[in-house]
Amino acid sequence: MPTLLAENIHTLLTFDDQRREIADGALFVRDGFIELLGTTAEVRAALPQPPDERLNLRDHVVLPGLINTHHHMFQSLTRVTPDGQDHELFGWLRAHYGMWAHLRSEMIYTATLTAMAELILSGCTTSSDHLYLYPNDCRLDDSIRAAGEIGMRFHAARGSMSLGESKGGLPPDRLVEAEDAILRDTQRLIETYHDARRGAMLQIVVAPCSPFTVSQDLMRESARLARAYGVRLHTHLAENDNDVAYSLEQFAQTPAQYAESVAWLGADVWHAHCVKLDAHGIGLFARTGTGVAHCPSSNMRLASGIAPIRAMLAAGVPVGLGVDGSASNDSGHLLAEARMALLLQRVGGDPRALTARQALELATRGGAAVLGRDDIGALAVGNAADFIAVDLNQVALAGALSDPAAALVFCAPQTVAYSVINGRVVVREGQIVTVDLPAVLRRHNAYARQLADMPRR
């Protein structure tokens, strides 16, 4: 792999253990990892060889690539569906299930490319994706193929739904799978694709969808399977009041109690949303190291509420950010989520509830912790070479150069000028260079029109 030198950086935000912010900074990268880091003068003086490529990042702020801990990328095909615009979670899902039943393999692949391109341009270099329905010929392999082509670091979550309407679940019966088939395919994916090594570009996650779409047996068996292979666990939990009511009615337990009863607590588990996690649940998550993917825009869009992130952080719960599904957020901009996270925590009246740097930490170090990674989320020697550069010479950042780090959160969300993932330039001068994005978007929009015209029953 070619060596790379990024130099003359206006401000290098490391988010390392010392939280160093280096003026006129530089990074030297070899074989996908950071080998040197410091001021431009220090790094140049220590170069072991002339680099194969130089990036002159004068007037740019550089920071670790952002980490998205929750998404449903297939949903980029069904954004702003007219009959799904004004519902809470359960009504919104029912408005979309009929469309999603027509998904095909190439649609999943194209939607994943599209969603990843949007994420990458917003500064995301690592993403999880929770694909939980498999109609027709759809497979998680479709998403994995897309990630490899575009060059994104990927945590592919093999989701599932096994509890249809006839058994008291929310989804229609035609969208659920047999539990033995789910477990077999999950095992196949782990054995085929999972990479546990430091710097891994692809990992598999075991991810039954939610308490109202899978059985307790599947939750328990999924946990056993994941722990037998040493992979992580992910699901939805305590997303809104109806979600909590379902848990109380069906299991006579709060969502956190339910998670405990099916062995879904621990440092190898993270739950999406947790908007309605109560004080007992926060304490339980903190004691067990269970993580949370905070999805502020989706929670607002679906009127779910404001997750108690400040209380979680104070208790020691690992928290990362997620954009959630492209049809429940209608955007996949991770810097925008950091801004929303900051603003929402301040709505309660405390202007110090979340600072700009804390919001960026949720998107970097926080996301890494939630995904169980110690090789991403911070720029340090020995870590993976995932970093982004934002050009400070933009009208939205004019007048904000006294604090470039805070400007990334307080000012209008920006796209990146450069994105380097695993030491490879994926975005150059604001353009993705690994795929033909206009061609992808033409295919994507054709598929979206096709789905919109399909019968819903």
Residue pairs with C-beta under 8 A, 6 or more apart in sequence:
1 30
1 31
1 32
1 423
1 424
2 52
2 53
2 423
3 28
3 29
3 30
3 49
3 51
3 52
3 53
4 27
4 28
4 29
4 51
4 52
4 53
4 54
4 55
4 385
4 420
4 423
4 425
5 26
5 27
5 28
5 29
5 43
5 47
5 51
5 53
5 54
5 55
6 26
6 27
6 29
6 54
6 55
6 57
6 62
6 387
6 389
6 420
7 26
7 40
7 43
7 44
7 54
7 55
7 56
7 57
8 24
8 26
8 40
8 56
8 57
8 58
9 22
9 24
9 25
9 26
9 27
9 40
9 57
9 58
9 60
9 61
9 62
9 389
10 23
10 24
10 57
10 58
10 59
10 60
10 61
10 392
10 404
11 21
11 22
11 23
11 25
11 61
11 62
11 404
11 405
12 20
12 21
12 22
12 23
12 25
12 26
12 27
12 37
12 61
12 62
12 63
12 379
13 21
13 61
13 62
13 63
13 64
13 360
13 379
13 404
13 405
14 20
14 21
14 22
14 37
14 63
14 64
14 378
14 379
14 380
15 63
15 64
15 360
15 361
15 364
15 365
15 377
15 378
15 379
16 378
16 379
16 380
17 378
17 380
19 357
21 405
22 38
22 39
23 39
24 39
24 40
24 41
25 37
25 38
25 39
25 40
25 62
26 36
26 37
26 38
26 39
26 40
26 42
26 43
26 44
27 34
27 36
27 37
27 43
27 62
27 379
27 385
27 387
28 34
28 35
28 36
28 37
28 43
28 46
28 47
28 51
29 35
29 385
29 420
29 423
30 423
31 423
32 199
32 384
32 385
32 422
32 423
32 424
33 199
33 382
33 383
33 384
33 385
33 423
34 379
34 380
34 381
34 382
34 383
34 384
34 385
35 48
35 381
36 42
36 43
36 46
36 47
36 381
37 43
37 379
37 380
37 381
38 46
53 425
55 389
55 418
55 420
55 425
57 389
57 418
59 391
59 392
59 393
60 389
60 390
60 391
60 392
60 417
60 418
61 389
61 390
61 392
61 404
61 405
61 407
61 408
62 379
62 387
62 388
62 389
62 390
63 123
63 360
63 364
63 379
63 387
63 388
63 405
63 408
64 125
64 364
64 365
64 376
64 377
64 378
64 379
64 386
64 387
64 388
65 123
65 124
65 125
65 126
65 153
65 364
65 376
65 386
65 387
65 388
65 419
65 420
65 421
66 122
66 123
66 124
66 125
66 126
66 321
66 334
66 335
66 338
66 363
66 364
66 367
66 388
67 124
67 125
67 126
67 127
67 320
67 321
67 363
67 364
67 366
67 367
67 368
67 370
67 371
67 373
67 376
67 377
68 119
68 124
68 126
68 127
68 128
68 321
68 322
68 323
68 334
68 367
69 128
69 270
69 272
69 291
69 293
69 320
69 321
69 322
69 367
69 370
69 371
70 128
70 130
70 234
70 272
70 273
70 293
70 295
70 322
70 323
70 324
71 115
71 119
71 127
71 128
71 129
71 130
71 322
71 323
71 324
71 325
71 326
71 332
72 129
72 130
72 131
72 132
72 324
72 325
72 326
72 327
72 328
73 111
73 112
73 114
73 115
73 116
73 129
73 131
73 143
73 325
73 326
74 100
74 103
74 107
74 108
74 111
74 112
74 131
74 133
75 96
75 111
75 325
75 326
75 327
75 328
76 111
76 114
76 115
76 118
76 326
76 327
76 332
76 444
77 103
77 107
77 111
77 444
77 447
77 448
77 451
78 84
78 96
78 99
78 100
78 326
78 327
78 448
78 451
78 452
79 326
79 327
79 330
79 448
80 327
80 330
81 95
81 96
81 99
81 327
81 452
83 95
84 91
84 92
84 95
84 96
84 327
87 94
87 95
87 302
88 240
88 242
88 302
88 303
88 304
89 239
89 240
89 242
89 243
89 302
89 304
89 328
90 170
90 242
92 302
92 328
93 170
93 171
94 170
96 327
97 171
97 172
97 175
98 172
98 454
98 455
98 456
98 457
99 451
99 452
99 454
99 456
100 133
100 135
100 175
101 135
101 172
101 174
101 175
102 135
102 136
102 450
102 451
102 454
103 133
103 135
103 136
103 138
103 451
104 136
104 137
104 138
105 136
105 137
105 138
105 139
105 142
106 142
106 447
107 138
107 447
107 451
108 131
108 138
108 139
108 142
108 143
109 142
109 143
109 145
109 146
110 146
110 440
110 443
110 444
110 447
111 326
111 444
111 447
112 129
112 142
112 143
112 146
112 147
113 146
113 149
113 150
113 435
113 440
113 444
114 440
114 441
114 444
115 129
115 326
115 332
116 127
116 146
116 147
116 150
116 152
117 150
117 432
117 435
117 437
117 440
118 326
118 331
118 332
118 333
119 127
119 152
119 323
119 332
119 333
119 334
120 150
120 152
120 416
120 419
120 421
120 426
120 427
120 432
121 415
121 416
121 419
121 427
121 430
121 432
122 332
122 333
122 334
122 335
122 336
122 413
122 415
122 416
123 334
123 335
123 363
123 388
123 390
123 415
123 416
123 419
124 152
124 334
125 152
125 153
125 376
125 386
125 387
125 388
125 419
125 420
125 421
125 426
126 152
126 153
126 154
126 155
126 367
126 368
126 371
126 373
126 376
126 386
127 152
127 153
127 154
127 155
128 154
128 155
128 156
128 157
128 205
128 234
128 293
128 322
128 371
129 143
129 154
129 155
129 156
129 157
130 157
130 159
130 205
130 207
130 209
130 234
130 272
131 138
131 140
131 143
131 156
131 157
131 158
131 159
132 159
132 160
132 161
132 207
132 208
132 209
132 213
133 159
133 161
133 171
133 175
134 140
134 160
134 177
135 174
135 175
139 185
140 156
140 158
140 185
140 189
141 189
143 154
143 156
144 154
144 156
144 193
144 202
147 154
147 156
147 201
147 202
148 201
148 202
149 434
149 435
150 426
150 432
150 434
150 435
151 421
151 422
151 424
151 426
151 434
152 421
152 426
153 200
153 201
153 202
153 376
153 384
153 386
153 421
153 422
154 201
154 202
154 203
155 203
155 204
155 205
155 232
155 371
156 189
156 193
156 202
156 203
156 204
156 205
157 204
157 205
157 206
157 207
157 234
158 185
158 186
158 189
158 204
158 205
158 206
158 207
159 207
159 208
159 209
160 177
160 182
160 186
160 207
160 208
160 209
160 214
160 218
160 222
161 169
161 171
161 175
161 176
161 177
161 208
161 209
161 213
161 214
162 169
162 176
162 177
162 178
162 179
162 182
162 208
162 213
162 214
162 215
162 218
163 169
163 170
163 171
163 176
163 212
163 213
163 214
163 215
164 171
164 172
164 173
164 174
164 175
164 176
165 171
165 172
165 173
166 173
167 215
168 250
169 176
169 212
169 213
169 214
170 212
170 213
171 213
176 213
179 215
179 217
179 218
179 221
182 208
182 218
183 218
183 221
183 222
183 225
186 204
186 206
186 222
186 225
187 225
187 229
189 204
190 204
190 206
190 225
190 229
190 231
191 229
193 202
193 204
194 202
194 203
194 204
194 229
194 231
195 201
195 202
195 203
196 203
196 230
198 375
199 375
199 384
199 422
201 422
203 231
203 232
204 231
205 231
205 232
205 233
205 234
206 222
206 223
206 225
206 226
206 231
206 232
206 233
206 234
207 222
207 233
207 234
207 235
208 214
208 218
208 219
208 222
208 235
209 235
209 236
210 235
210 236
210 237
210 239
210 243
211 219
211 235
211 236
211 237
211 243
211 246
211 247
211 250
211 251
211 255
211 258
212 243
212 246
212 250
216 251
216 261
216 262
219 235
219 262
219 263
219 264
220 262
220 263
222 233
223 233
223 262
223 263
223 264
224 263
226 232
226 233
226 268
227 268
231 268
232 268
232 269
232 270
232 371
232 372
233 264
233 268
233 269
233 270
234 269
234 270
234 271
234 272
234 293
235 264
235 271
235 272
236 243
236 271
236 272
236 273
237 243
237 255
237 256
237 258
237 259
237 271
237 272
237 273
237 274
237 277
238 244
238 247
238 254
238 255
238 256
238 271
238 273
238 274
238 275
238 276
238 277
238 281
239 272
239 273
239 274
239 275
239 276
239 299
239 304
240 275
240 276
240 302
240 303
240 304
240 305
241 276
241 305
243 255
243 276
244 254
244 255
244 276
247 253
247 254
247 255
247 258
248 254
251 257
251 258
251 261
253 261
254 278
254 280
254 281
255 274
255 276
255 277
255 281
256 277
256 278
256 280
256 281
256 284
256 285
257 280
257 281
259 265
259 269
259 271
259 290
260 284
264 271
264 290
265 284
265 285
265 288
265 290
266 288
266 289
266 290
267 288
267 289
267 290
267 291
267 372
268 372
269 290
269 291
270 290
270 291
270 292
270 293
270 318
270 320
270 370
270 371
271 290
271 291
271 292
271 293
272 292
272 293
272 295
272 322
272 324
273 292
273 293
273 294
273 295
273 298
273 299
273 304
273 307
273 324
274 281
274 285
274 292
274 294
274 307
274 312
275 299
275 304
275 305
275 306
275 307
276 304
276 305
277 285
277 292
277 307
277 308
277 312
279 311
282 308
282 311
282 312
282 315
282 317
283 315
284 290
285 291
285 292
285 312
285 315
285 317
286 312
286 315
286 316
286 317
289 318
290 317
290 318
291 317
291 318
291 319
291 320
291 369
291 370
292 307
292 309
292 312
292 317
292 318
292 319
292 320
292 370
293 320
293 321
293 322
293 370
294 307
294 309
294 319
294 320
294 321
294 322
294 341
294 362
295 321
295 322
295 323
295 324
295 329
295 337
296 306
296 307
296 321
296 337
296 340
296 341
296 344
297 323
297 324
297 329
297 331
297 336
297 337
297 340
298 304
298 322
298 323
298 324
298 325
298 328
298 329
299 305
299 306
299 307
300 306
300 340
300 344
301 328
301 329
301 330
302 328
306 344
306 345
306 347
306 348
309 319
309 341
309 344
309 345
309 354
309 362
310 345
310 350
310 353
310 354
312 319
313 319
313 358
318 366
318 369
318 370
319 362
319 366
319 370
320 362
320 363
320 366
320 367
320 368
320 369
320 370
320 371
321 334
321 337
321 338
321 341
321 362
321 363
321 366
321 367
322 337
323 329
323 331
323 332
323 333
323 334
323 337
326 332
333 413
334 363
335 363
335 408
335 409
335 413
335 414
336 413
337 363
338 359
338 360
338 362
338 363
338 408
338 409
339 359
339 409
339 410
339 413
341 354
341 359
341 362
342 354
342 355
342 356
342 358
342 359
342 409
342 410
345 353
345 354
346 353
346 354
356 403
356 405
356 406
356 408
356 409
356 410
357 405
357 406
359 409
360 405
360 408
360 409
364 377
364 378
365 377
365 378
366 377
367 377
368 374
368 375
368 376
368 377
368 378
369 377
375 382
375 383
375 384
376 383
376 384
376 386
379 387
384 422
385 420
385 421
385 422
385 423
386 420
386 421
386 422
387 419
387 420
388 416
388 418
388 419
388 420
388 427
389 416
389 417
389 418
389 419
390 408
390 414
390 416
390 417
391 417
392 401
392 404
392 407
394 414
396 411
396 412
396 414
397 404
397 407
397 411
397 414
400 406
400 407
400 410
400 411
401 407
408 414
415 430
416 427
416 430
417 427
417 429
417 430
418 425
418 427
418 428
418 429
419 425
419 426
419 427
420 426
425 433
426 432
426 433
426 434
427 433
431 437
